Amino acid sequence: MFDQAKRHALKYFDALDNASQQTVGAVLDAHCIADVSLDAVHPFNECRGTEQITKILWSPLLESFKGLKRRQDIFIAGEGEVDGQVWVMSMGHLMGLFESAWLGIPATRQLTMLRYAEFLQIRDGAIQAIGFFIDILDVMRQANVYPLPPATGAHFTVPGPRTHDGILLEPCDPESGRRTLSLVNRMVDDLVALNKSGVANPAPSYLATCWADDMVWYGPCGIGSTYTIERYQEQHQYPFRQSLTQTVFNGHKARIAEGNYAGWYGWANLSTTPLGGLMGMTSGSRADMRVVDVYRREGDKLVENWVLIDIPWWLKQQGLDVLERNRRIRNPSLWRDPAQGD
């Protein structure tokens, strides 16, 4: 069941790798249903149909990044625990030459890595729905227009699994996937209980029930990555929990596991009320977080976790549009009120 979906996804990815700004629409038409839905990070947000997705997302992307190629680190498929549909998940980097401005971010004419995670719902040999996350803040970082204060974690080009076995092309023992999904679900239950408890700084032992002591957490640009439970708590969990209140988990849109890997995304996963401090922000309005999590399991513990958060969307809900602010800084005339004339 999953083999056919994987083959379709790989053909789609190969066609995108060889597409141009002029031909990418035909690629989407060939592999997706006409009214395919897209959930994508801000400013793309929600799109419907191959024509709109081509115009808003892929055509501008291929215009700005020449020779854009997909470099997968994890590739899995499974039956969605949320909707019972078959989903394929790909995670890694899109690599290209940043030749012309994209979303107001100035071109570098240099090799640029676009960290991504993509979820494809595939049925009857066609893509029905897409979840597509790019770490736009990391593109801004590489273009030297990073818009936020220093991060608590480390920023670098995020690697794939330490075991280099994340691209699952052959069938896996279904029991292995069930064990992985059971573990990540238990971890989520622990976090939901923690949110309800009001405890901001849980002891390391609380995480150690599901996480290995030497776990690696690859966070999004703006937060950064951490290593070991101790540093994860110091450099992400404690600042995150101390800066947010009334956190509610809304569930996921897609959640799958295969072998030792699991992945999900929500639309939106979390609703929170910022108290101030997270990523340098002051207190703000209640805001949603769109999040991707991808996990690797060893035995009965989680050892690696790749996380993408639509941070530009989270910030925009609180009144800070980092993309628009960057455009205006680089083009001061945009600050002028047209009604006032010259």
NORMO-V46816 format. One record per pair of residues at least 24 apart in sequence whose ideal C-beta (glycine too) atoms are under 10 Angstrom apart, sorted by the first residue. I is the first residue (numbers start at 0). J is the second residue. D is the distance in whole Angstrom. If there is no record, write none. Layout:
i j d
I J D
I J D
This chain:
i j d
0 76 9
0 77 10
0 78 8
0 85 6
0 170 10
1 75 9
1 76 4
1 77 7
1 78 8
1 85 7
1 86 9
1 87 8
1 121 9
1 167 9
1 170 7
1 171 9
1 173 10
1 176 10
1 255 9
1 257 7
2 76 8
2 168 9
2 169 9
2 170 7
3 76 10
3 85 9
3 121 8
3 124 7
4 76 5
4 77 10
4 84 10
4 85 5
4 86 8
4 87 5
4 119 8
4 120 9
4 121 4
4 122 8
4 124 9
4 126 9
5 74 7
5 75 9
5 76 5
5 85 10
5 87 6
5 89 10
5 119 10
5 121 9
5 167 8
5 168 7
5 169 10
5 170 10
5 257 10
6 87 10
6 121 10
6 124 10
6 168 10
7 85 10
7 87 8
7 119 8
7 121 6
7 124 6
7 125 8
7 126 7
8 74 8
8 76 8
8 86 10
8 87 4
8 88 9
8 89 7
8 117 9
8 119 5
8 121 7
8 126 8
9 69 10
9 71 9
9 74 8
9 87 9
9 89 9
9 168 8
11 87 9
11 89 10
11 117 10
11 119 7
11 121 9
11 125 10
11 126 7
11 129 10
12 68 10
12 69 5
12 71 8
12 74 9
12 87 10
12 89 7
12 117 9
12 119 9
13 69 9
15 57 8
15 60 10
15 61 9
15 67 8
15 68 9
15 69 7
15 93 9
16 66 9
16 67 7
16 68 5
16 69 6
16 70 10
16 93 9
17 68 9
18 53 10
18 57 8
18 58 10
18 61 7
18 67 9
19 58 9
19 61 6
19 62 9
19 65 9
19 67 10
20 53 9
20 57 8
20 58 5
20 59 8
20 60 9
20 61 5
20 62 5
20 63 9
20 65 10
21 58 8
21 61 9
21 62 10
22 61 9
23 49 10
23 52 9
23 53 6
23 56 9
23 57 5
23 58 6
23 60 9
23 61 6
23 62 10
23 67 10
24 49 7
24 50 7
24 52 9
24 53 4
24 54 8
24 57 8
24 58 7
25 49 9
25 53 9
26 53 9
26 57 8
27 52 6
27 53 6
27 56 10
27 57 7
27 126 8
27 129 10
28 53 9
29 125 9
30 119 9
30 121 9
30 124 9
30 125 7
30 126 6
31 119 9
31 121 10
31 125 6
31 126 4
31 127 8
31 128 9
31 129 8
32 122 9
32 123 9
32 125 5
32 126 7
32 127 6
32 128 9
33 125 9
34 127 9
35 119 10
35 120 9
35 125 8
35 126 6
35 127 6
35 128 7
35 129 6
36 120 9
36 126 10
36 127 8
36 128 5
36 129 7
36 130 9
37 126 10
37 128 8
37 129 5
37 130 8
37 131 6
38 118 8
38 128 8
38 129 7
38 130 5
38 131 7
38 132 9
38 252 7
38 253 9
38 264 8
38 265 10
38 266 5
38 267 10
38 289 8
38 309 10
39 117 10
39 129 8
39 130 8
39 131 4
39 132 7
39 133 8
39 289 9
39 309 9
40 115 10
40 130 10
40 131 7
40 132 5
40 133 6
40 134 8
40 135 6
40 136 10
40 289 7
40 291 10
40 307 8
40 308 9
40 309 4
40 310 9
40 311 7
40 312 7
41 102 10
41 135 8
41 289 8
41 309 6
41 310 9
41 311 5
41 312 4
41 313 9
41 314 9
41 315 6
41 316 9
41 320 9
41 321 10
41 322 8
42 102 7
42 103 10
42 135 9
42 311 7
42 312 8
42 315 9
42 320 9
42 322 6
42 323 9
43 102 9
43 131 8
43 133 9
43 135 10
43 309 10
44 289 9
44 309 9
44 312 8
45 266 8
46 129 9
46 131 10
49 126 10
52 129 8
52 131 9
56 129 9
56 131 7
56 133 9
57 131 10
59 99 9
59 100 10
59 101 7
59 102 8
60 93 8
60 95 9
60 101 7
60 102 10
60 113 8
60 133 9
61 95 9
62 98 8
62 99 6
62 100 10
62 101 8
63 95 8
63 96 9
63 97 7
63 98 6
63 99 5
63 100 7
63 101 4
63 102 8
63 104 8
63 106 7
63 111 9
63 138 10
64 93 7
64 94 8
64 95 3
64 96 7
64 97 6
64 98 7
64 99 9
64 101 7
64 106 9
64 111 7
64 113 7
64 138 9
65 95 6
65 96 5
65 97 8
65 98 5
65 99 9
65 108 10
66 94 8
66 95 5
66 96 6
66 98 9
66 110 10
67 93 5
67 94 7
67 95 4
67 96 9
67 97 10
67 111 9
67 113 8
68 92 9
68 93 7
68 94 5
68 95 7
69 93 6
69 94 8
69 113 10
69 115 8
69 117 9
70 94 6
70 112 8
70 113 10
70 115 10
70 159 9
71 115 10
71 117 10
71 159 8
71 165 8
71 166 6
72 114 10
72 116 10
72 157 9
72 158 7
72 159 3
72 160 7
72 163 9
72 165 5
72 166 8
72 293 9
72 305 8
73 116 9
73 159 6
73 160 7
73 164 9
73 165 4
73 166 7
73 167 8
73 257 10
73 260 6
73 262 7
73 293 6
73 294 10
73 295 8
73 303 10
73 305 8
74 165 7
74 166 4
74 167 6
74 168 7
74 257 9
74 260 9
75 165 8
75 166 9
75 167 5
75 171 8
75 176 8
75 179 10
75 255 7
75 256 7
75 257 4
75 258 7
75 259 10
75 260 5
75 261 8
75 262 7
75 293 9
76 119 9
76 121 8
76 167 8
76 170 10
76 171 10
76 176 10
76 255 7
76 256 10
76 257 6
77 167 10
77 171 9
77 173 9
77 176 6
77 177 10
77 179 10
77 180 8
77 253 9
77 254 9
77 255 3
77 256 6
77 257 5
77 258 10
77 260 9
77 261 8
77 262 9
78 173 10
78 176 9
78 254 10
78 255 7
78 256 10
78 257 10
79 118 9
79 120 7
79 251 9
79 252 9
79 253 5
79 254 6
79 255 6
79 263 9
80 180 7
80 184 8
80 251 8
80 253 9
80 254 5
80 255 7
80 256 8
80 261 10
80 263 8
81 250 7
81 251 6
81 252 6
81 253 6
81 254 5
81 255 9
81 263 8
81 265 9
82 120 8
82 128 9
82 251 10
82 252 8
82 253 7
82 254 9
84 120 5
84 121 8
84 122 6
84 127 8
84 128 8
84 253 8
84 255 10
85 119 9
85 120 7
85 121 6
85 122 7
85 127 10
85 255 9
86 118 6
86 119 7
86 120 5
86 121 7
86 127 10
86 128 9
86 130 9
86 252 10
86 253 5
86 254 8
86 255 5
86 262 9
86 263 9
86 264 10
87 117 8
87 118 7
87 119 5
87 120 8
87 121 6
87 126 9
87 253 10
87 255 8
87 257 10
87 262 10
88 116 7
88 117 7
88 118 5
88 119 8
88 130 9
88 253 8
88 254 10
88 255 6
88 256 10
88 257 9
88 260 8
88 261 9
88 262 4
88 263 9
88 264 9
88 291 9
88 293 7
89 115 8
89 116 7
89 117 5
89 118 8
89 119 8
89 166 9
89 262 9
90 114 9
90 115 7
90 116 4
90 117 7
90 118 10
90 132 9
90 157 10
90 159 8
90 160 10
90 165 8
90 260 9
90 262 7
90 291 8
90 293 5
90 305 6
90 307 9
91 115 7
91 116 8
91 117 9
91 157 9
91 158 10
91 159 7
91 165 9
91 166 9
91 305 10
92 133 10
92 134 9
92 137 10
92 156 7
92 157 8
92 158 10
92 159 9
93 117 10
93 133 8
94 156 10
97 138 8
97 141 8
97 142 7
100 142 9
100 326 9
100 329 9
101 135 9
101 138 7
101 142 9
102 133 10
102 135 7
102 138 8
102 139 9
102 311 9
102 321 10
102 322 5
102 323 10
102 325 8
102 326 8
103 139 10
103 144 9
103 321 10
103 322 6
103 323 8
103 324 9
103 325 5
103 326 4
103 327 9
103 328 9
103 329 7
103 330 8
103 333 10
104 135 8
104 138 6
104 139 6
104 141 9
104 142 5
104 143 10
104 144 6
104 322 8
104 325 7
104 326 9
104 329 9
105 139 10
105 142 6
105 143 8
105 144 7
105 325 9
105 329 7
106 142 8
107 138 10
107 141 7
107 142 5
107 143 8
109 141 8
109 142 9
110 141 9
111 137 9
111 138 7
111 141 5
111 142 8
112 137 8
112 138 9
112 141 7
112 156 5
112 157 9
113 137 8
113 138 6
113 141 9
114 138 9
114 156 8
114 157 6
114 217 9
114 219 8
114 220 8
114 305 9
114 307 7
115 291 9
115 307 8
116 262 7
116 263 10
116 264 7
116 291 4
116 292 9
116 293 6
116 305 7
116 306 9
116 307 5
117 264 9
117 291 9
118 252 8
118 253 5
118 254 10
118 255 8
118 262 7
118 263 8
118 264 6
118 291 8
119 253 9
120 252 9
120 253 7
128 252 9
128 253 8
130 251 10
130 252 7
130 253 6
130 262 10
130 263 9
130 264 5
130 265 9
130 266 7
130 289 9
130 291 8
131 264 9
131 291 10
132 219 9
132 264 7
132 289 8
132 290 9
132 291 5
132 307 4
132 308 8
132 309 7
133 307 8
133 309 9
134 218 10
134 219 6
134 220 5
134 221 9
134 291 10
134 306 10
134 307 6
134 308 9
134 309 9
134 310 8
134 311 10
135 219 10
135 220 8
135 221 10
135 309 8
135 310 8
135 311 6
135 312 10
135 321 8
135 322 7
136 219 7
136 220 4
136 221 5
136 222 9
136 278 9
136 308 9
136 309 10
136 310 6
136 311 7
136 314 9
136 321 7
136 322 10
137 219 8
137 220 4
137 221 9
137 307 10
138 220 8
139 220 8
139 221 10
139 311 9
139 321 7
139 322 8
139 325 7
140 220 6
140 221 9
141 220 9
142 325 9
144 321 9
144 325 6
144 328 8
144 329 8
145 220 8
145 221 9
145 321 9
145 325 10
146 221 9
146 278 10
146 279 10
146 310 10
146 311 9
146 314 9
146 319 9
146 320 10
146 321 4
146 322 9
146 324 7
146 325 6
146 328 9
147 220 9
147 221 5
147 222 10
147 278 5
147 279 6
147 280 9
147 310 8
147 314 8
147 319 9
147 321 7
148 221 9
148 278 7
148 279 3
148 280 9
149 223 9
149 278 10
149 279 8
150 218 8
150 219 9
150 220 8
150 221 6
150 222 6
150 223 4
150 224 9
150 234 9
150 235 9
150 238 10
150 278 7
150 279 9
151 218 9
151 221 10
151 222 7
151 223 6
151 225 8
151 230 10
151 233 8
151 234 4
151 235 6
151 237 9
151 238 5
151 239 9
151 277 9
151 278 9
152 216 8
152 217 9
152 218 5
152 219 9
152 220 10
152 221 9
152 222 6
152 223 2
152 224 5
152 225 5
152 226 9
152 230 8
152 231 9
152 233 10
152 234 5
152 235 6
152 238 10
153 217 10
153 218 9
153 222 10
153 223 5
153 224 5
153 225 7
153 226 8
153 230 10
153 234 8
154 218 9
154 219 10
154 220 6
154 221 9
154 222 9
154 223 5
154 224 8
155 217 9
155 220 10
155 223 9
155 224 7
157 215 10
157 217 5
157 218 9
157 219 9
157 220 9
157 224 7
157 305 7
157 306 10
157 307 10
158 215 9
158 217 8
158 224 10
158 303 9
158 305 10
159 217 10
159 295 10
159 303 9
159 305 9
160 215 10
160 259 9
160 260 8
160 293 10
160 295 5
160 302 9
160 303 6
160 305 9
161 215 8
161 295 8
161 297 10
161 302 8
161 303 7
162 259 8
162 295 7
162 297 8
162 302 9
162 303 9
164 258 8
164 259 8
164 260 9
164 295 9
165 258 9
165 259 9
165 260 6
165 293 9
165 295 7
165 303 9
165 305 10
166 260 10
167 257 6
167 258 6
167 259 9
167 260 7
169 258 10
170 257 9
170 258 10
171 256 10
171 257 5
171 258 4
171 259 9
171 260 9
172 257 10
172 258 8
173 256 10
173 257 9
173 258 10
175 256 9
175 257 8
175 258 5
175 259 6
175 260 9
175 296 9
176 255 8
176 256 4
176 257 5
176 258 6
176 259 8
176 260 8
176 261 8
176 296 10
177 256 7
178 256 8
178 258 10
178 259 9
178 261 10
178 296 7
178 298 9
178 299 8
179 255 10
179 256 4
179 257 8
179 258 7
179 259 6
179 260 7
179 261 5
179 294 7
179 295 9
179 296 5
179 301 9
180 254 8
180 255 8
180 256 4
180 257 9
180 261 6
180 263 10
180 294 10
180 296 9
181 256 9
181 261 10
181 296 10
181 299 10
182 209 6
182 210 10
182 256 9
182 259 10
182 261 8
182 294 8
182 296 6
182 298 10
182 299 7
182 300 8
182 301 6
183 209 8
183 254 8
183 256 7
183 260 10
183 261 5
183 262 9
183 263 8
183 292 8
183 293 10
183 294 5
183 296 8
183 301 7
183 304 9
184 254 8
184 256 9
184 261 9
185 209 6
185 299 10
185 301 10
186 210 8
186 261 10
186 292 10
186 294 8
186 301 7
186 304 9
187 248 7
187 250 10
187 251 9
187 254 9
187 263 9
187 268 10
187 292 9
188 248 10
190 236 10
190 240 10
190 246 9
190 248 7
190 269 10
191 246 9
191 247 9
191 248 5
193 236 10
193 240 8
193 246 9
194 240 9
194 243 10
194 244 10
194 245 9
194 246 5
194 247 7
194 248 7
194 269 9
194 271 10
195 246 9
195 247 10
195 248 10
197 240 10
197 244 9
198 240 8
199 236 9
199 237 7
199 238 10
199 239 9
199 240 5
199 241 5
199 242 9
199 243 9
199 244 9
200 232 8
200 236 8
200 237 5
200 240 7
200 241 7
201 232 8
201 236 8
201 237 9
201 240 8
202 232 9
203 227 9
203 228 5
203 229 6
203 231 9
203 232 7
203 236 10
204 228 9
205 232 9
205 236 10
206 231 8
206 232 7
206 236 8
206 301 9
207 300 8
208 299 9
208 300 9
209 294 10
209 296 10
209 299 8
209 300 7
209 301 6
210 300 6
210 301 5
210 302 8
210 304 8
211 296 9
211 297 7
211 298 9
211 299 9
211 300 4
211 301 7
211 302 5
211 303 9
212 300 9
212 302 10
213 300 10
213 302 7
213 303 10
214 294 10
214 295 10
214 297 10
214 300 8
214 301 6
214 302 6
214 303 7
214 304 7
215 295 9
215 301 10
215 302 7
215 303 5
215 304 7
215 305 9
216 301 10
216 303 8
216 304 5
216 305 9
216 306 7
217 293 9
217 303 7
217 304 7
217 305 5
217 306 6
217 307 9
218 304 9
218 305 9
218 306 5
218 307 9
218 308 8
219 278 10
219 290 9
219 291 9
219 305 9
219 306 6
219 307 5
219 308 5
219 309 9
219 310 6
220 307 9
220 308 9
220 310 8
221 277 9
221 278 5
221 279 9
221 308 8
221 310 5
221 311 9
221 313 9
221 314 9
221 321 9
222 277 8
222 278 7
222 306 8
222 308 7
222 310 8
224 304 10
224 305 9
224 306 9
225 304 10
231 304 9
235 306 9
238 276 7
238 277 6
238 278 9
239 271 9
239 276 9
239 277 6
239 278 10
240 277 10
241 274 8
241 275 10
241 276 7
241 277 8
242 271 9
242 273 6
242 274 6
242 275 7
242 276 4
242 277 4
242 278 8
242 280 8
242 282 9
243 269 9
243 270 10
243 271 4
243 272 7
243 273 6
243 274 7
243 275 10
243 276 9
243 277 7
243 286 9
243 288 9
244 271 7
244 272 5
244 273 8
244 274 6
244 282 10
244 285 10
245 270 8
245 271 7
245 272 5
245 273 10
245 274 10
245 285 7
246 270 7
246 271 5
246 272 8
246 288 9
247 271 8
247 272 10
247 285 10
247 287 10
249 287 8
249 288 9
251 290 9
251 291 10
251 292 9
252 289 10
253 291 10
254 292 9
256 294 8
256 296 9
258 295 9
258 296 9
259 294 9
259 295 6
259 296 5
259 297 7
259 298 9
259 301 10
259 302 9
259 303 10
260 293 7
260 294 7
260 295 6
260 296 8
260 303 9
261 292 8
261 293 7
261 294 5
261 295 8
261 296 7
261 301 9
261 304 10
262 291 7
262 292 7
262 293 4
262 294 7
262 305 8
263 290 8
263 291 7
263 292 6
263 293 8
263 294 9
264 289 7
264 290 7
264 291 5
264 292 8
264 293 9
264 307 8
264 309 10
265 289 7
265 290 6
265 291 8
265 292 9
266 290 10
266 309 10
267 309 8
267 312 8
267 313 9
267 316 10
268 292 8
268 308 9
269 308 9
269 313 9
271 313 9
273 313 9
273 314 10
273 316 10
273 317 7
277 310 10
277 313 9
278 310 7
278 313 9
278 314 8
278 319 10
279 319 10
280 313 9
280 314 7
280 317 6
280 318 10
280 319 7
281 317 9
281 318 10
281 319 10
282 317 9
283 313 9
283 314 9
283 316 8
283 317 3
283 318 7
283 319 8
284 316 6
284 317 6
284 318 7
285 316 8
285 317 9
286 312 8
286 313 5
286 314 8
286 315 9
286 316 4
286 317 6
287 312 8
287 313 7
287 316 7
288 312 8
288 313 5
288 316 9
289 313 8
